[in-house]
Structures are given as structure tokens and as C-alpha cells.
Amino acid sequence: MHTVVERELELNLVLSPERSIPVPARLTYRTDDPYAVHITFHVGSDAPVGWTFARELLVEGVFRPCGHGDVRIWPTKIDARSVVCVALTSPDGDALLEASSPVVSAWLERTLLAVPPGTESGRLGMDEALARLLTPTPADDLWLSDPWPSDESGEGEA
């Protein structure tokens, strides 16, 4: 059985040190994709904008700066509020978003209860998939039989 842990929230898109705008978003975690978190931003375009990155990155980013390249996350205080900053970089541009630390932490706790750290690989179903892939089927006998008798078999000699 697969579980989905979701949370609607409002992020602040930082436009300048003095100005930010609210952006509705959804955090999603699926137990059938146990290493990833998904953030979907509803920015007023035809289609929402989605980002996917490692759950471990978000877990660490709640406590200390982390990440390289396209996704960087760090905790900070803004006007006595605890926030998690998420900096995203893509060929289309850069974005700096702020989310409430208590909201993100509570959602992360739910994901960690659904799939505790270190147990993610057991959720991938690799053993079951390999077993299905390697289980012989009746057609395998036909496929594996030699359709061309060798010269040594003596068949077809006159």
C-alpha cells in the first residue's frame, strides 16, 4: 500500500529584501518514491510549477544550511519567525522562497513516520521487481530452445 503525505501551505517568494509575495504551494511525499519530496507552486500560470529533490536535503535544511547547485536550503529567523529558506536555480531563472519552519517540520515529521530514515530502499520494491523479471514463463522454453540445429546434431543429413 502506498501512502501520500500532503500539505497545502503559503510560501513567500522574495522579490527584494523589502518585498515578497505569497505563493500557494503543496508539499507532497509518496511512500512509493521514498527518497523524494515534491513541491508544487501555483504561480498563476496555466500549469503549476513543480520541483523534486531529496527528502534528506529538506530534513537537513530545517536545521542547518545545505545543498549545492539547483537547490539550497537553510533555516533563519525573520521578524522573530522561524523560516526555512529554499533557493531554487533553473535555466528559467532563480527563486528564493520562505516557508514557516513549524509547518515544514510538522509535515516532514509525518513523512518520517510514514517511512523512517534508513528504510527507504525497502519501499522501492526492487526485490519483488527483480523476482518478477527473473521468473521463467512458459514462453521462455521456446525462446531458449535452439531454433537452428548445429551441424553436429546429425539432423538433416542425407
Helices and strands as residue ranges (DSSP letters): E 4-16, E 19-30, E 36-41, E 49-54, H 55-61, E 66-68, E 71-78, E 81-90, E 93-100, H 101-114, G 120-123, H 126-134, H 138-144, G 151-153
